[in-house]
Amino acid sequence: MEKIVQSGRKGDGILRLNKNRLEFGAIESGRKCEGKNGQKYLSDSLKLSKMLRDMLVLLMSECNSDEQVVRELQTVGMLHDVNHFQLLTMDIPKGYICRTQRFDFHEVVSRINDPPLA
């Protein structure tokens, strides 16, 4: 029987490979839009970053910490609220420090005919 390692944090969504259950991404979502300085955004952003780092560590152990492979690993996360989302990626380009990249917020229109707000 295969032992499944569970991390301490639970996200709203997890992206994983089906066959061997390796996790490589996560989603955190909220009910209302508070903006970049809202408490929900800040706490979810921190939680998501920690989840992505934990996933990277497990992926590193899966590849036996081979430095060339570790430098190519990347996890992906998405912060989502009412109709906005932000994509995050985390990698280890030099092999010892995690780097998080946060992309711009994007808006998803509520109806097809509505133009996105600027």
Secondary structure in CASP SS format (residue, H / E / C, confidence):
PFRMAT SS
TARGET T0000
AUTHOR 0000-0000-0000
METHOD secondary structure of the structure
MODEL  1
M C 1.00
E C 1.00
K C 1.00
I C 1.00
V C 1.00
Q C 1.00
S C 1.00
G C 1.00
R C 1.00
K C 1.00
G C 1.00
D C 1.00
G E 1.00
I E 1.00
L E 1.00
R E 1.00
L C 1.00
N C 1.00
K C 1.00
N C 1.00
R C 1.00
L C 1.00
E E 1.00
F E 1.00
G E 1.00
A E 1.00
I E 1.00
E E 1.00
S E 1.00
G C 1.00
R C 1.00
K C 1.00
C C 1.00
E C 1.00
G C 1.00
K C 1.00
N C 1.00
G C 1.00
Q H 1.00
K H 1.00
Y H 1.00
L H 1.00
S H 1.00
D H 1.00
S H 1.00
L H 1.00
K H 1.00
L H 1.00
S H 1.00
K H 1.00
M H 1.00
L H 1.00
R H 1.00
D H 1.00
M H 1.00
L H 1.00
V H 1.00
L H 1.00
L H 1.00
M H 1.00
S H 1.00
E H 1.00
C C 1.00
N C 1.00
S C 1.00
D C 1.00
E H 1.00
Q H 1.00
V H 1.00
V H 1.00
R C 1.00
E C 1.00
L C 1.00
Q E 1.00
T E 1.00
V E 1.00
G E 1.00
M E 1.00
L E 1.00
H E 1.00
D E 1.00
V C 1.00
N C 1.00
H E 1.00
F E 1.00
Q E 1.00
L E 1.00
L E 1.00
T E 1.00
M E 1.00
D E 1.00
I C 1.00
P C 1.00
K C 1.00
G C 1.00
Y C 1.00
I C 1.00
C C 1.00
R E 1.00
T E 1.00
Q E 1.00
R E 1.00
F C 1.00
D C 1.00
F C 1.00
H E 1.00
E E 1.00
V C 1.00
V C 1.00
S C 1.00
R C 1.00
I C 1.00
N C 1.00
D C 1.00
P C 1.00
P C 1.00
L C 1.00
A C 1.00
END
